[in-house]
Amino acid sequence: MEFLNRSVKLKYYSIFLLLNAFLFCTALGNNYSYNWIVKETNFTRLCSTKRILTINGMFPGPALYVHKGDFDRYINCGGRHGVKQPRNPWSDGPEYITQCPIKPGANFSYEIIFSSEEGTLWWHAHSDWSRATVHGPIFVYPKSGTTYPFAKPHAEFPVVMDVMEIIQDALATGGEPNQSDAFTINGQPGDLYPCSKPGTFKAVVDYGKTYLLRVINAILNEEMFLAVANHTLTVVGMDGAYIKPLKTSYIMITPGQTMDVLVTANQSPSHYYLAARAYAGLVYDNTTTTAIFRYNGSYTAPKTPALPNLPNYTDTDAATNFTTHFKALASKEHPIDVPKSVDKRIIITISINTIACANNSCDGPNNSRLASSLNNISFVTPEIDILQAYYRRLKGVYDTDFPREPPYVFNYTADVVPDDYLTPEVNGTKALVLKHNANVEIVFQGTNVLASAENHPMHLHGFSFYVVGSGFGNFNNETDPKRYNLVDPPEMNTVGVPTNGWAAIRFKADNPGKFTTCAMFLLYVEKRPWVWFMHCHLEKHASWGMETVVIVRNGKTKATRLRRPPSYLNPC
């Protein structure tokens, strides 16, 4: 679920517009107040000054520090990535899914409920492509009286990977978006870009100490390899859940994912690059962003720090070797509850498509418009948010017939896919409806339609899920489930579906699930279900229609039903 979704339409902003945002936070008896301002700010990067949308003039935005199980209230914020929000989609944030956008001068109060999440999450805007610059980290510390399942690190550093200058013209013309000008780490491109060396982020460390890197891929459209020169990384958590420690020389992280990574400063005191570059899609930025891992002490600093040996842009083996080794910690203190059997298996094909344009006037293949789809449905955003439409029983806003299996069966990953499958159903505001407490399996099947196969980071709001299996080629309903990991599968909220492959997830449709910490804050609820967004976290694919809505019906008790809406909802 997206933390602090700033549903803010860029088109609403003039160059001097400020949207004041006052935040009040209650966390386990501790009161905090924040004044958040959504505004355009001048930033100088890459030898030029440009105006970007920010929170409090910061890029990345301010960090949030909470403990497991906290209850926070924010007024006029945005969307939370990975926070489950038990019974509370009203504060989830995606525009026209669970709310209409916050307009200039308006205020909206978000109540953020942390439940079982622990580790690193993040918040970001969920309106158009504004999350490119409107985002920031969330650090969820262990509950009071508990500690990490590993030795407490000496210190921690955020490693937020972003992009500079992505333009949305492609959404109007129907073609591919332009490549970014640069990747950044904590808002800085690093030494390898022009006019950037003075601002390069530096993590200052002491020899012999261990540090926690809180890594977030906030980049719009690229998966990333990341490493620290000459140092071993140990991944201990991802997406707000712990995993069995995984030692590696590099990580590969998709847009939307977070990772908790330990690194011990055990090399000769010097300067070492922490560097990241893309794991290639079809169109990608081939530059490298850097920060510096700098040791304290007296020594002669190198003229140029050592660079890590990152995998090549197209090294699918390196990406696969890393991502297939994740296993949940599954300890007594951090148990898992993966469904051993399922009530329904849902198979969803993921495709890049095209839609014909009048007079062949668009910039996509054969002068068409690029589109994307799930089960051949290219999602169309309604003009009123779906949650409110469902709650108010408004007709004609969406349908509930999202297909539970592909409407067309073909060799999804063939080298050449017939043109018959290029065009999706475009009037596709369709929702997938699930019964409360159902054990659900979703198999995401990649396709090579338009010869455009690439990894797809699929993200589901309102839940974490268990990634029980993945592979290349077409999913085999008979043989592949026999290879599932149902013992200690990793718990995630964003799964990378392999290029020309598939990934299977399982979860119980039980939101609110184990929510008990903040029961005292729960309000009387009516017998209505809740609505959650599911989408590809490559921003271009989501913009083209690779998304849908999951509606979970209410349970039979007050504690398993949707909360009443807040007293004020943004007008559409």
C-alpha positions, 0 to 999 in steps of 0.5 A: 500500500502506498504510504503518503500518496500525494494525490496531486494533479500537476496541471493544478499547479501554477509556478508560484502555487503552494499547497499547505499541508499540516500533519498531526501524528499520533503514535503509541501515545507520542504526539508529533506535528508536521507542516508539509507544503507541496510546492514547486522548488528550484533545483540545480542539477546537471549544470542547469536549474529547473523547477520540480514538485516537492514536499517542503522543498526537499528532493527526496521528501522528508523521512517518516520514523515510526515503530511497528504497529503505530497509528499515525494521522496526517492532514493533507498528505499522499500515498503509502507504499507497502503500508497495509492500512487495515480496513482503511483504504480511505487513506490509501491515496491513488487518484480515482481509485480510493480518492479524488485528487487534492485540489489547490488550497484544499486539505485532506486528513489521512490516517495511517495504520501500521500493522505487521510491517517492519523495516523499510517502506516509502511514501510517494505521490500517486497522481500522474507521474508526480511521484518522480520527485514527490516521494520519501522513505519510511523507517519502521523500527521494531516495536518498543521492547523488541529489537532487530533479528540481527545485531543492531547496526552502528548506524543507518543510511537511506539509499533512495534511487530517483530519476531527473527530468522525465517528461510526460509528452509521450502520454499525449503522443502515444509513444515511448517516454524520453529517457531520464537525464540521470539517476540519482542517489538521495537526490544527487546524480554523483561523480560521473555526471557533469556539474555533480561531484560537489553534491555526491552523497557520502556515507561516512563509516568507521572501520569494523562497524556494520551499517544498515543501508535502507535501499528504495527504488523510487525510479519510474521505469528502470530496475537497478543493479547496486553494489559497494566496491570491494564490500559484501552486502547482506540482504536482511529484509525487503518490502517491510518484512525480514528474510533469511540473511542473503550474502551477495556482491550486488542487489537487483531491485525493481521500482517500488521495492525496498531492501534492508542491506547490511554492510560491514566496513572491513576494507582498507580505509579509503573511498569506495563507490556505491554505484547503481545502473539499470537492468535493461528494459527495452528503453533505458538510461545507460548511465551510472549513479554513484555515492561514496562509502567514505571511511573515517581516519587518516589516509591518502584518499584516492583521486578516483574511488574504486567502482564496483563490478556491476552486472551488465545492463542485459544480464538476466542471469545475474538478476535471476540468480539474485531474486530467486534466493529470497526466503522469509525469515520465518522465525518465532518472532517473525512468523509467516502464514502462507496459504497451503491451499487456495480457494481460487487460482487467478491467472493474469497475462501482462502485455504491451499493446497498441491502439489505433489512432485516427489518421495514424497520427500517434508516435507508437509502432506503426503510428499507433498509440502504445497501451498495456493490459492485464488479461487483455483489459487496458484499465481506464481511469474513471472520473470518480474514485471507485471506492466512493462509487462502491461505498455509495452504490453509484452505477456506471463507474466500473464493472466487476467482471475482470477475467480470472483467466486469460481470454485468449490462450496462445504461446505467451512467450513465443519469439513471434506473437501473432498480431491478433493479440496487439489490441486490448479491450480499451473500455476496461474499468473492471474490478476483480472481486474477492470474498473475505478470508479467501485464500488467493493465488495469482499467477502473473504471466508475462507475454511477448506481445509486440516483441516487448517482453521485459520484467514487470514489478507488480504491486498490490495495495492493502496486502503483503503477499508470499511469492511462492514460485517463478520461472521462465516460459509459460506457466504450467498449471500441472507441473509448476505448482509442484515446485512452489516454496510453501515453507518459507516464501518471501513476503513482499508487496511488489514482485518482479515478474521475469522477462518472458516468464511468470510469478505466482503469489499467495495471500489471504484476502483478510485485510484487516487481518492481524490488526490489533494495536490500534483497535481503540481507534476503530469506528463503527462501520457499515456493511460495505467492502474495501477497494485496493489498487493493483498495478505495474510499478513501471510508471509508463506501463501503469499509465498505459493501462497495466492496472486493475482494482481488487475489491475484497468483500466485507467479513461478518464481524465489525472488525472485518468490515470497512471503516466509515469514510472520513467526514470530508472527501475530496470532490471529484 
